[in-house]
Amino acid sequence: MSDSFLSIRRLRQVYGSVVAVDEVSLEIPEGEFLTFLGPSGSGKSTTLYALAGFNEPTSGDILLRGGSILSTPSHKRNIGMVFQRYTLFPHLSVRENVAFPLRVRKRPEAEVAARVDRMLALVRLEGYGERMPGHLSGGQQQRVALARALAYDPPVLLMDEPLSALDKKLREEIQIEIRRIHRETGVTILYVTHDQEEALRLSDRIAVFNHGRIEQVGSGRDLYHNPATRFVASFIGDSSFLDVAEAKVAGERGRVVFPDGTVVADLRVHRSAAAAGAAGQVMVRPQSLRLAGQGEGLPVRVLDVTFLGDSSTVQFRTGWGQEIWMRAGAGAISGLAADGACHVTWNPAESHLFL
């Protein structure tokens, strides 16, 4: 028996010579919003489909409330699913779409009517019950799909990139609604996305997938400030990576010499895969970078300055040809121009050395 509400144990999915999911294990408490984040082909959707029962894993197990569900057909797992495509029945009204899973389960009509009203109120579509899906916007259709998935009160809701077809503004609006609905219902949500900002906005925890494995699991704050691997550091938040010519480590802190001779000390050390041929790499967040006085910090040349309204970004090139960039308030970079020379620095405590 498992103490977790939902348990994924050493899940493995192989297609011929391709290992799509490689020994994935997760313990998920009831009511959590957990996001699977990673690039295309990293195994996140394949893991979700195994939970839904759409594919049978090569090995491993999935337990819900302590019991394995692998032998249970997908339509009997009682798990809700929302896809990128809304998959609404075009010939049925909004009300009939939401009622469909309840009628399949032969619920009494009075219960169906009351539950549909409650779901439409939950997704803020009261008054839309008689409309046809073709007369709704993309965001409204996705709300109907969400209402239908929640109508029969599933213990788990799976969401596979449900907002990727929407424009940025609408996507952000629906993200707020999904977070609100999660708070109000308490349903356990497993959400798949390749959008790091979406994952940070929505999730209690994030599982970062790469090449079929989970590289790290944690809150967005943990992953951003304490990445366990170079991949996590590159995938969560914006960052620049600078090769080092020499690195010395004492305990959990490191001192590096860059190819131009610049020395930076007191860096947090992570033993991970560095770039081929490099002694290591230093990761610097653009928000941490700032201009330094002449002769201080790292000498660089300005490549480009971009005005973004409330902030600006500056792209620099180091003396050995790598690029690094900075984000700051517009006033902090006044006077910088393309091809100009300057120096930059950052707080070593806010950066990481990957070896």
C-alpha positions in Angstrom: 0.0 0.0 0.0 1.1 3.5 -0.8 0.8 6.5 1.6 0.5 8.8 -1.5 -2.8 9.6 -3.1 -1.3 9.0 -6.5 2.0 7.1 -7.0 4.0 6.5 -10.2 6.6 3.8 -9.7 9.5 3.3 -12.0 7.4 3.8 -15.1 9.1 2.9 -18.4 7.7 3.2 -21.9 9.7 1.8 -24.8 8.8 2.0 -28.5 11.2 -0.2 -30.5 14.6 1.2 -29.8 13.2 4.5 -28.4 12.9 4.9 -24.7 10.2 7.5 -24.3 9.9 7.2 -20.5 12.8 6.0 -18.5 12.2 4.9 -14.8 9.9 7.8 -13.9 8.8 7.8 -10.2 6.6 10.4 -8.5 4.5 10.6 -5.3 1.6 13.0 -5.6 -0.5 14.1 -2.6 -4.2 14.6 -2.9 -5.2 18.1 -4.1 -1.8 19.0 -5.6 -1.3 20.9 -8.8 1.7 19.2 -10.4 3.0 20.3 -13.8 5.1 18.1 -16.1 7.5 20.6 -17.8 9.9 19.9 -20.6 10.7 20.2 -24.3 8.9 18.2 -27.0 9.8 14.5 -26.8 10.9 14.6 -23.2 8.3 12.0 -22.0 5.9 14.2 -20.2 2.8 13.5 -22.4 3.6 9.8 -22.7 3.7 9.7 -18.8 0.3 11.5 -18.7 -1.2 9.1 -21.3 -0.1 6.1 -19.2 -2.0 7.6 -16.3 -5.1 8.1 -18.5 -4.8 4.5 -19.7 -4.3 5.5 -23.4 -1.0 3.5 -23.6 0.2 0.5 -21.6 3.6 1.1 -20.1 6.4 -1.4 -20.8 7.1 -1.7 -17.0 6.4 0.0 -13.7 3.1 0.7 -11.9 0.6 3.5 -11.2 -1.3 3.4 -7.9 -4.3 5.5 -7.0 -5.3 5.5 -3.4 -2.9 2.6 -2.9 -4.3 0.3 -5.6 -2.8 -0.3 -9.1 -4.9 1.0 -12.0 -2.9 -0.4 -14.8 -5.4 -3.3 -15.4 -8.3 -0.8 -15.3 -9.5 0.3 -18.8 -9.2 4.0 -19.4 -13.0 4.6 -19.4 -13.3 3.1 -16.0 -10.5 4.9 -14.3 -12.8 7.8 -13.6 -10.0 10.3 -14.5 -10.8 13.6 -16.1 -8.9 14.7 -19.2 -8.6 18.1 -21.0 -6.7 18.2 -24.3 -5.1 20.9 -26.4 -8.0 20.4 -28.9 -11.2 21.0 -27.1 -12.8 17.7 -28.4 -16.3 19.1 -27.8 -19.2 17.4 -29.6 -20.1 20.0 -32.3 -23.7 18.8 -32.7 -24.4 19.2 -28.9 -25.1 22.4 -27.0 -22.8 23.5 -24.2 -25.2 22.1 -21.7 -25.4 18.8 -23.4 -21.6 18.6 -23.8 -21.2 19.1 -20.0 -24.0 16.6 -19.2 -22.6 13.9 -21.5 -20.2 12.2 -19.0 -23.0 12.3 -16.3 -25.5 10.6 -18.7 -23.0 8.0 -19.6 -22.8 7.2 -15.9 -26.6 7.0 -15.8 -27.0 9.8 -13.2 -30.6 10.9 -12.4 -31.7 13.8 -14.6 -32.3 16.1 -11.6 -28.7 15.5 -10.6 -27.5 16.0 -14.1 -29.3 19.4 -14.4 -28.0 20.6 -11.0 -24.5 19.5 -11.7 -24.4 21.1 -15.2 -25.6 24.4 -13.7 -22.9 24.2 -11.0 -20.1 23.4 -13.6 -21.2 26.3 -15.9 -21.1 28.6 -12.9 -17.7 27.3 -11.9 -16.2 28.2 -15.3 -18.2 31.4 -15.5 -20.3 30.4 -18.5 -23.8 30.9 -16.9 -26.2 31.8 -19.7 -24.2 29.9 -22.4 -25.9 26.5 -21.9 -27.9 26.6 -25.1 -25.1 27.8 -27.4 -23.4 25.5 -29.8 -19.6 25.0 -29.6 -19.1 26.6 -33.0 -20.5 29.9 -31.7 -18.0 30.1 -28.9 -14.5 31.6 -28.8 -11.5 29.3 -28.2 -11.2 30.3 -24.6 -14.9 29.6 -24.0 -14.7 26.2 -25.7 -11.8 25.3 -23.4 -13.8 26.4 -20.4 -16.6 24.0 -21.6 -14.1 21.2 -21.9 -12.9 21.9 -18.4 -16.5 21.9 -17.1 -17.2 18.6 -18.8 -14.0 17.0 -17.4 -15.0 18.1 -13.9 -18.7 17.3 -14.1 -18.5 13.8 -12.6 -16.1 14.9 -9.8 -13.1 12.9 -10.9 -10.3 12.3 -8.3 -7.7 13.3 -10.8 -7.7 15.8 -13.7 -5.1 15.4 -16.5 -4.5 18.4 -18.7 -2.3 18.0 -21.8 -1.1 21.4 -23.1 -4.7 22.7 -22.9 -3.9 26.4 -23.7 -1.3 26.1 -26.4 -3.8 26.9 -29.1 -4.8 30.3 -27.5 -3.2 33.7 -27.9 -1.0 35.0 -25.1 -3.5 37.3 -23.5 -6.3 34.8 -23.5 -3.9 32.1 -22.3 -3.0 34.2 -19.3 -6.7 34.8 -18.5 -7.5 31.1 -18.6 -4.5 30.3 -16.5 -5.9 32.5 -13.8 -9.3 30.7 -14.1 -7.6 27.3 -13.9 -5.8 28.3 -10.7 -9.1 29.6 -9.2 -11.0 26.4 -10.2 -8.2 24.3 -8.6 -8.5 26.3 -5.3 -12.3 26.0 -5.3 -12.6 22.3 -6.2 -9.4 20.8 -4.6 -9.1 18.3 -7.5 -5.6 16.8 -8.0 -4.3 18.2 -11.3 -1.5 16.9 -13.5 -0.7 19.4 -16.2 1.6 19.1 -19.2 3.3 22.1 -20.8 6.5 23.1 -22.5 5.9 26.8 -21.3 8.0 27.5 -18.2 6.1 30.7 -17.4 2.8 28.8 -17.5 4.3 26.1 -15.2 5.5 28.8 -12.7 2.2 30.6 -12.7 0.0 27.5 -12.1 1.9 24.9 -10.2 2.4 23.8 -6.6 5.3 21.7 -7.8 6.9 21.2 -11.2 8.5 18.0 -12.5 11.2 18.9 -15.1 11.4 16.2 -17.8 14.4 15.6 -20.1 15.1 12.6 -22.4 12.4 10.5 -20.7 13.6 11.2 -17.2 12.7 13.6 -14.4 15.8 15.8 -13.7 14.3 17.6 -10.7 11.0 18.1 -8.8 10.2 21.1 -6.7 8.3 24.4 -6.4 9.0 27.0 -9.0 11.0 29.0 -6.5 13.1 26.0 -5.6 13.8 25.1 -9.2 14.7 28.7 -10.1 17.0 29.4 -7.2 18.4 25.9 -6.7 18.6 24.1 -10.0 20.1 20.6 -9.5 21.4 20.3 -13.1 22.5 22.5 -15.9 19.4 21.6 -17.9 17.0 22.7 -15.1 19.0 26.0 -14.8 18.6 26.6 -18.6 14.9 25.6 -18.7 13.5 27.4 -15.7 14.0 31.2 -16.1 16.3 33.1 -18.4 20.0 32.5 -18.1 23.4 32.9 -19.8 26.2 30.3 -19.5 29.8 31.3 -19.6 32.6 28.8 -20.2 35.5 28.9 -17.7 39.2 28.2 -18.3 39.9 27.0 -14.8 37.8 26.0 -11.8 38.7 25.2 -8.2 36.3 23.9 -5.7 36.4 24.0 -1.9 33.3 22.3 -0.3 30.2 23.7 -2.0 31.8 26.9 -3.3 34.0 27.4 -6.3 36.4 29.9 -7.8 36.8 30.3 -11.6 39.1 31.9 -14.1 37.4 33.0 -17.3 39.3 32.7 -20.7 40.2 36.4 -20.5 41.7 36.1 -17.0 38.8 37.5 -15.0 38.4 35.8 -11.7 35.1 35.2 -9.9 34.9 33.5 -6.5 32.3 32.3 -4.0 30.1 30.6 -6.6 27.6 27.8 -5.7 28.8 24.5 -7.2 26.7 21.9 -8.9 28.3 18.7 -10.3 26.5 18.3 -13.6 27.3 17.8 -17.2 29.3 20.8 -18.5 29.8 21.7 -22.2 32.2 19.5 -24.0 35.8 20.8 -23.8 35.0 23.3 -21.0 36.3 23.1 -17.4 32.8 24.2 -16.3 30.2 26.8 -16.9 28.9 29.7 -14.8 25.2 30.4 -15.1 24.1 34.0 -14.7 20.5 35.3 -14.6 19.9 38.5 -16.6 18.3 40.1 -13.6 21.5 39.6 -11.6 23.8 41.3 -14.1 24.6 45.0 -13.6 27.1 47.5 -14.9 30.4 47.9 -13.2 33.0 50.6 -13.0 36.1 50.7 -15.3 38.5 47.9 -14.4 35.9 46.0 -12.3 34.1 42.8 -13.2 34.0 41.3 -16.6 35.0 43.4 -19.7 32.4 43.1 -22.5 31.3 44.8 -25.6 27.6 45.9 -26.2 25.9 44.1 -29.1 22.4 45.4 -28.8 20.1 47.5 -26.6 16.3 46.8 -26.6 13.7 49.0 -25.0 10.7 47.0 -23.5 8.7 49.7 -21.8 9.2 49.2 -18.1 12.6 47.6 -18.7 15.3 47.2 -21.2 17.6 44.3 -22.2 21.3 44.6 -23.3 23.2 41.9 -25.1 26.9 41.7 -24.5 29.8 39.7 -26.0 32.7 38.7 -23.9 36.4 38.9 -25.0 36.4 35.2 -25.9 33.2 35.5 -28.0 30.4 34.2 -25.8 27.2 36.2 -25.3 25.6 37.3 -22.1 22.6 39.5 -21.5 21.2 41.8 -18.9 17.6 43.0 -18.0 17.3 46.2 -16.0 15.2 49.3 -15.6 15.6 51.7 -18.5 17.4 54.3 -16.4 20.0 51.8 -15.3 21.5 51.4 -18.8 21.2 55.0 -20.1 24.1 55.9 -22.3 24.9 52.4 -23.5 25.1 52.1 -27.3 25.9 49.2 -29.7 29.6 48.4 -30.0 30.5 50.3 -26.9 32.9 48.8 -24.3 32.0 48.4 -20.6 32.2 46.1 -17.6 29.6 44.0 -16.0 29.4 42.2 -12.7 26.9 40.1 -10.6 26.4 38.7 -7.1 28.2 35.3 -7.1 25.6 34.1 -4.6 23.0 34.4 -7.3 24.8 32.4 -9.9 25.9 28.7 -10.2 29.0 26.9 -11.3 28.2 23.6 -13.2 31.0 21.1 -13.4 
